Amino acid sequence: MADDSEAVKVYAEGHALYESGAYYDAAKKFELVEQLADSPAIKANSLVARIGAWKMCKMIFREFECINSLLTGYPEYSDYKLLSERIYEIGDRYYAGEREPAFWHLRWVPWLNDGDKTIEIYTKALERAPFSPSASRARLRLAYIYDKDGKVKESIVQLKRIISDHPKSEEYKYALLALAEALFISAEKGDGDGRLVQEAYDVLKTYEEKYPSSSEMSWVKRRILQYYDMQAQRLYDMAEYYEKNDRKDASKRYYADILAKYPQSKVSENAEKRLIELDPAFVPDGSVVEKESRLAELRAYKIPEEATRMLISPATDVNTHYLQPVMDLKGPQTRIVPAENKPVTTSENNSEAAK
């Protein structure tokens, strides 16, 4: 086994390459130093040197791997806080679309890259520093990536961590909205006891309480109405089930619950009709609850009229005998000069024609 003197010699060679600008070759030398050295200090220094070399090469995933190795194996030789934040920065760069070249000598070919490592990097960063100022941003981005990939459960986990661990962060507001949406999506796939939709409703009410003047309030109110519809429909289905099985007392209770708890729901009128038929003693109160729209309001804007120099358009004027549009040849900046009242002789006509 080589001793530390050989490792120091190779380190010096790597340092010389680094100073000359050959950062890739320097990183390879520093990698060899770690293999040759026995001393933890030299091994740690080789990792620190490789981090710098890979950073200069813009090989950001290899830089991340070296940072991770340094923090795992030699934390006493590292600035833990600074390097943890650097992992978040590398994750941000991957999220923004930056990729590490798959082959250093073909790094000029943009599509030959090593793939997207955003999830891996952010996950490790959150393990290292879960309460970093950058953690809430990383979790929100992870939630978005998971949701885009159809992994709603994983997305919900990240959103809940933002709400529980980072209530004062800028991302907290958006995590509430995203969590409510994710829970509604999950509930639509199956929510037998109504737990998911109830949780979504609680999240929406929290948002409504904290951000009453938010521009997203119209969406929140529509989602709350959807909550009423889903809960009322669940009760209505149970009422129908008991009614079909000749258990009218239970059925009446569920219809009455709809009227008492969710009068704004879509099925409240049908529930009232069924209750009137099942219970002759039931007397409706006569109040009419206006059903608010569940559809998003879209603003329509008139397309600005384009300036034109067209005087007559055959396409729009059906009474015209023109086959082609008649344009205003004068234009707005044209000055009309009256013709001189002068008789023109035949010779003048000929000369004008020749011109």
C-alpha positions in Angstrom: 0.0 0.0 0.0 1.4 3.4 -0.9 2.0 5.8 2.0 0.9 9.4 2.3 4.1 10.8 0.6 2.9 9.3 -2.8 -0.5 10.9 -2.2 1.0 14.3 -1.4 3.1 14.1 -4.6 0.0 13.3 -6.7 -1.9 16.1 -5.0 0.9 18.5 -6.0 0.5 17.4 -9.6 -3.2 17.9 -9.4 -2.8 21.3 -7.9 -0.4 22.3 -10.8 -3.0 21.1 -13.3 -5.7 23.1 -11.5 -3.6 26.3 -11.6 -3.0 25.8 -15.3 -6.7 25.6 -16.0 -6.8 21.8 -16.7 -9.6 21.3 -14.2 -10.9 18.0 -15.5 -7.4 16.4 -15.4 -6.9 18.0 -12.0 -10.1 16.4 -10.7 -8.9 13.0 -11.8 -5.6 13.5 -10.0 -7.4 14.5 -6.8 -9.5 11.3 -7.1 -6.4 9.2 -7.2 -5.1 11.1 -4.1 -8.1 9.8 -2.1 -7.3 6.2 -3.1 -3.6 6.5 -2.3 -3.8 8.4 1.0 -4.1 6.8 4.5 -4.6 10.1 6.4 -8.2 11.2 6.8 -7.0 14.8 6.5 -5.5 14.2 3.1 -8.5 12.3 1.9 -10.8 15.1 3.0 -8.5 17.7 1.3 -8.6 15.7 -1.9 -12.4 15.8 -1.8 -12.4 19.5 -1.2 -10.0 20.0 -4.1 -12.2 17.8 -6.4 -15.3 19.8 -5.4 -13.5 22.9 -6.7 -12.3 21.3 -9.8 -15.7 19.8 -10.8 -17.3 23.2 -10.1 -14.9 24.9 -12.5 -15.7 22.2 -15.1 -19.4 22.8 -14.5 -19.8 19.1 -13.8 -22.4 19.8 -11.1 -23.6 16.3 -10.4 -20.0 15.1 -9.8 -19.6 18.1 -7.6 -22.7 17.0 -5.7 -21.4 13.5 -5.3 -18.1 14.8 -3.8 -19.9 17.1 -1.4 -22.1 14.2 -0.3 -19.0 12.0 0.3 -17.2 14.8 2.2 -20.2 15.4 4.5 -20.7 11.7 5.1 -17.2 10.6 5.6 -15.3 13.7 6.9 -17.9 16.2 8.3 -15.3 17.5 10.8 -13.2 18.8 7.8 -16.1 20.6 6.1 -18.3 23.6 6.4 -21.5 21.6 6.8 -23.9 24.6 6.5 -22.2 26.1 3.4 -22.0 22.7 1.6 -25.6 21.8 2.4 -26.7 25.0 0.8 -24.6 24.3 -2.2 -26.5 21.0 -2.7 -29.7 23.1 -2.7 -28.1 25.4 -5.4 -27.2 22.4 -7.5 -30.8 21.1 -7.2 -32.1 24.5 -8.3 -29.9 24.4 -11.4 -31.1 21.0 -12.3 -34.7 22.1 -11.8 -34.0 25.0 -14.1 -33.0 22.6 -16.8 -29.2 22.4 -16.5 -27.7 18.9 -17.0 -24.2 17.5 -16.6 -22.6 16.2 -19.8 -22.5 12.4 -20.1 -19.0 12.5 -21.6 -16.5 15.3 -20.9 -14.9 15.3 -24.3 -18.3 15.5 -26.0 -19.7 18.1 -23.6 -20.5 20.4 -26.6 -23.3 18.0 -27.7 -26.3 19.3 -25.7 -28.4 16.1 -25.8 -25.6 13.8 -24.6 -26.3 14.5 -20.9 -26.5 12.4 -17.8 -30.3 12.9 -17.3 -32.4 14.7 -14.7 -31.1 14.3 -11.1 -33.4 16.9 -9.5 -35.3 14.5 -7.2 -32.1 12.7 -6.1 -30.3 16.0 -5.3 -33.2 17.7 -3.6 -33.9 14.6 -1.5 -30.4 14.5 -0.3 -30.4 18.2 0.5 -33.5 17.8 2.6 -31.9 14.9 4.5 -28.9 17.1 5.2 -30.6 20.3 6.1 -34.4 19.8 6.5 -34.9 23.2 8.1 -32.7 25.2 5.7 -34.2 28.5 4.3 -34.1 26.7 0.9 -36.0 23.6 2.2 -39.5 24.9 1.6 -38.7 25.9 -2.0 -37.2 22.5 -2.6 -40.2 20.6 -1.2 -42.6 22.6 -3.3 -40.7 21.9 -6.4 -40.5 18.2 -5.5 -44.2 18.2 -5.0 -44.7 19.7 -8.4 -42.4 17.1 -10.1 -44.1 14.2 -8.3 -47.6 15.5 -9.2 -46.5 15.9 -12.9 -45.3 12.3 -12.9 -48.7 11.1 -11.4 -47.2 10.4 -8.0 -49.9 12.2 -6.0 -49.2 10.5 -2.7 -45.5 11.5 -2.8 -46.5 15.1 -3.7 -48.9 15.2 -0.7 -46.1 14.2 1.6 -43.9 17.1 0.6 -46.8 19.6 0.8 -47.7 18.5 4.3 -44.1 18.9 5.4 -44.1 22.5 4.1 -47.2 23.3 6.1 -46.0 21.6 9.3 -42.3 22.7 9.2 -42.3 26.0 7.3 -45.5 27.9 8.2 -43.8 31.3 7.8 -42.2 30.6 4.4 -43.3 32.1 1.1 -44.2 28.6 -0.2 -46.6 28.0 2.7 -49.4 29.8 0.9 -49.0 27.8 -2.3 -48.6 24.6 -0.5 -52.0 25.0 1.0 -53.6 25.4 -2.4 -51.6 22.6 -3.9 -52.4 20.2 -1.0 -56.1 21.0 -1.3 -56.1 20.2 -5.0 -54.1 17.0 -4.5 -56.5 15.8 -1.8 -59.5 16.5 -4.0 -57.9 14.5 -6.9 -57.2 11.6 -4.5 -60.8 11.8 -3.1 -62.2 11.6 -6.6 -60.4 8.3 -7.2 -62.0 6.8 -4.0 -62.8 8.3 -0.6 -65.2 5.9 1.2 -65.3 7.6 4.6 -64.8 11.2 3.2 -61.6 11.6 5.1 -59.6 13.0 2.1 -62.2 15.5 1.1 -62.7 16.6 4.7 -59.0 17.2 5.0 -59.1 19.2 1.8 -61.9 21.3 3.1 -60.0 22.0 6.4 -57.0 23.2 4.3 -59.1 25.5 2.2 -60.7 27.0 5.3 -57.2 27.6 6.7 -56.3 29.4 3.5 -59.5 31.4 3.5 -58.8 32.5 7.1 -55.1 33.5 6.4 -55.5 35.0 3.0 -59.0 36.5 2.6 -57.9 39.1 0.0 -56.0 36.7 -2.1 -56.5 36.6 -5.9 -57.1 32.8 -5.6 -60.2 33.2 -3.3 -62.6 32.6 -6.2 -60.9 29.2 -6.9 -61.0 28.4 -3.1 -64.7 29.2 -2.9 -65.5 27.0 -5.9 -63.5 24.2 -4.3 -65.4 24.6 -1.1 -68.7 24.3 -3.0 -67.3 21.1 -4.6 -66.6 19.8 -1.1 -70.3 20.4 -0.2 -71.3 18.5 -3.4 -69.0 15.6 -2.7 -70.1 15.2 0.9 -73.8 15.6 0.1 -73.5 13.1 -2.7 -71.9 10.6 -0.4 -74.8 11.0 2.1 -77.3 10.8 -0.8 -75.9 7.5 -2.1 -76.2 6.1 1.4 -79.8 7.4 1.7 -80.7 5.7 -1.6 -79.1 2.5 -0.5 -81.1 2.3 2.7 -84.3 3.4 0.9 -83.9 0.5 -1.6 -83.4 -1.9 1.3 -86.6 -0.7 3.0 -84.8 1.0 5.9 -86.7 4.3 5.5 -85.8 5.7 9.0 -82.1 5.5 8.2 -82.7 6.9 4.7 -84.7 9.9 6.1 -81.9 10.7 8.5 -79.3 10.9 5.7 -81.7 13.1 3.5 -82.2 15.4 6.5 -78.5 15.6 7.1 -78.0 16.9 3.5 -80.5 19.6 4.1 -79.1 20.6 7.4 -75.4 20.5 6.6 -75.1 21.1 2.8 -78.1 23.1 1.6 -75.8 24.7 -1.1 -75.1 21.3 -2.7 -76.4 20.2 -6.0 -78.4 17.3 -4.6 -80.2 19.2 -1.8 -83.3 19.8 -3.8 -83.6 16.1 -4.7 -83.0 15.2 -1.1 -85.8 17.5 0.0 -88.2 15.9 -2.6 -87.3 12.4 -1.4 -87.8 13.4 2.3 -91.2 14.8 1.5 -92.3 11.5 -0.1 -90.9 9.4 2.7 -92.0 11.5 5.7 -95.5 13.0 5.4 -94.8 14.9 8.7 -91.9 16.7 7.2 -92.6 20.3 6.3 -90.0 22.2 4.2 -89.1 25.6 5.6 -89.7 27.2 2.2 -86.4 28.8 2.0 -84.6 28.8 -1.3 -80.8 28.5 -1.3 -79.3 30.0 -4.4 -76.9 27.6 -6.1 -73.6 29.4 -6.8 -71.8 28.5 -10.0 -69.1 25.8 -9.9 -67.5 27.1 -13.1 -64.6 29.4 -13.3 -65.3 32.9 -14.5 -63.4 33.7 -17.7 -63.0 37.3 -18.9 -63.6 37.9 -22.6 -61.7 40.7 -24.2 -62.5 42.2 -27.6 -59.8 41.9 -30.1 -58.4 45.4 -30.9 -59.4 46.6 -34.3 -56.6 46.9 -36.7 -56.0 50.2 -38.5 -56.8 49.9 -42.2 -56.7 52.0 -45.3 -59.4 50.0 -47.0 -62.4 52.0 -48.2 -64.5 49.2 -49.6 -64.4 45.5 -48.7 -66.2 43.1 -51.1 -66.3 40.5 -48.3 -68.4 42.7 -46.0 -70.3 45.0 -48.3 -72.8 42.8 -50.1 -74.2 45.7 -52.2 -70.9 46.6 -53.8 -70.1 45.5 -57.3 -66.3 45.6 -56.7 -64.5 42.3 -56.9 -61.3 43.6 -55.2 -60.9 45.7 -52.1 -60.7 49.5 -52.8 -57.8 51.0 -50.9 -57.3 54.6 -49.8 -54.3 55.5 -51.9 -53.9 58.9 -50.5 -53.1 57.8 -47.0 -53.4 60.0 -43.9 -50.3 62.0 -44.6 -51.0 62.8 -48.2 -51.6 66.5 -49.2 -54.0 66.9 -52.2 -52.7 69.5 -54.7 -55.3 70.9 -57.2 -54.5 70.5 -60.9 -53.7 73.6 -62.9 -56.6 74.7 -65.2 -54.5 74.7 -68.3 -55.4 73.4 -71.8 -53.3 70.6 -73.1 -52.4 70.4 -76.8 -52.1 67.3 -78.8 -48.3 67.6 -78.9 -48.2 68.0 -75.1 -50.4 64.9 -74.9 -48.0 62.9 -77.0 -45.0 64.1 -75.0 -46.7 63.2 -71.7 -47.6 59.8 -73.1 -44.0 59.3 -74.2 -42.9 60.1 -70.7 
